[in-house]
């Protein structure tokens, strides 16, 4: 019954993510898509895509904000993209921080942007940890079946 | 599975329609794309994805029948989603759904005005995607409706094709032309691109019964459109309401939306330019007008502006952004130099440039034909036209002699094809300018008179000449009176434009106009081309002129020039006239032209003119003898070319109407120039 225990653990994890507002109903929908639609691994795929993509964007942003002259348009474009992908995956907190980030970016507030980036990064890392745990659990469950 | 059941229920069209609907999803964000793809598949659509707009466009162009619907992200690095949207809308008439995290009203509005059939916010929900098939059905349905009106399309298609060619030509030139990276220009460029490609598409499509006909915005249609927009207020005008007001059967909301968007762009552009000039120049791009008309308009303006208080440079500079304008510029500058210099100091800068270029022209004139061909290179069809035109011109000329009775005026106009009527109507109705009305009528008379006769005797193309003159006259009028209102101007100009678009006649006109107006440009353009990017445009137009000019133009030119000379007698105005005449002349390789120019130079009191004339002088030596005034006058009287008629009428008007300010006079001259 290790599988049941694992599943229990997984469910708990996911509920806590919902409860904390880390993910929203979009994530739920993705799960439903996977479960109803017979597309196993879909959530894992999307989550992995998101983590890689967000990680890339965050490092791009960090590099941009280190420039002596910050290209806020570029920053804005990246933040926008991050917002889009986090919205698609249901990463609610990251999405919200992106909103603030964009505002600061439009104000051309460099320090604000750097702080916002830190917040986004933290949120993202938190989320990524959960996602990774989640994926591991799913893998274990799969392995057991 | 639930969704399946629902889909089955929804697919009333039979065939389980929504199932298997072919959707192309475009998003640069892999996460979004993946989610979107999965969602779409869940709806049982047939999904193709790409993360690059350019790739999407290529796929669509290569297999336009393989997709029913496009879903595109708004923000993409390689191509703005709006641009893709526009291209798709113009080229394949596929429904496009825009997708963005950004739900600001402004952005959404932009998407809709660019022709998006829907605008979804990320994250997209399954429920929304389940419904998107309706856009496909709607589009197909409206197309079917349109298909019933084949007559309408058949009438317009040929001209449309020609027109497109002209446009594509323009397009070729445009990319080079401006060093100005403004966003507006970029949009413009993209639009032009569309047009070019669209035209190609059309050609390919034609033989195999195009499944998605394209709406031709005829003068009539556009007039309705503008009326509707004005009624609603430009800010409150939405495609649906406009469509209701227009009450035109074959139109779809998308058509209107796209047109509205262009119209807005065009208005926006207008607001950036001097009101009048802007109106003329702006109208061209908007309407997809032939380059030529634009030129005419500009010439008229420039010349008028030069005389009047307008600072030509300002106008010119502003006009630069649009490719069309640029064409106009090329043409107009020379005029300015001649006309404007005396009056305006501002213009000097431009004048200098042109001076530089002009010398080159003079040299090249010997090999004008070559220069033309090279420049023309890109545009193939136009050449055909040119040839045709040439023939027509000669014939027309002979005919004109008969037609010269100029007085035909308005009546003739009415008799003449519908298109002309439209123009006339547009002018009169829309152009509120009172003072001009008398003037305009005179002009019209001159111009129109010829057309009618031509029309009868000749094929549609032949009519082109007179028509062109006509349109020309219309433009100048607008320009001169431009002060009335941007919107009005737009209408008028657009009216002219529309005409061009619809039928052969239109095309012919454009050509002619182009030729005439371009004639002036021609000399400049060859030289300019190397230095500036406008050249390409100018060249294209120029080439036409040359072609046409070769045969008939000589006759015309000489006569024209002469007529202009007599006109020159009035002091300040003379300068402008000469210039006007010169240009046309320049277009034709004939030495006479040059000689005439020189003659005019001598006649022209203003020193400024000299600059312009210089090129002519270079060339002149041969024809110096021709310059004598008496001859010229006699020729004028004897030769009853439509042009002469126009000039004469114009001149008369000037003389008669002392009340007219210099500006008006200038306008008239511009007419002459256009001729």
Interface residues (C-beta under 8 A of the other chain):
Chain A: X26 X29 X30 X33 X36 X37 X39 X42 X45 X46 X49 X50 X53 X77 X80 X81 X83 X84 X85 X87 X88 X89 X90
Chain B: X1 X2 X28 X29 X30 X31 X32 X34 X35 X36 X38 X39 X41 X42 X73 X75 X77 X100 X101 X102 X122 X123 X124 X125 X126
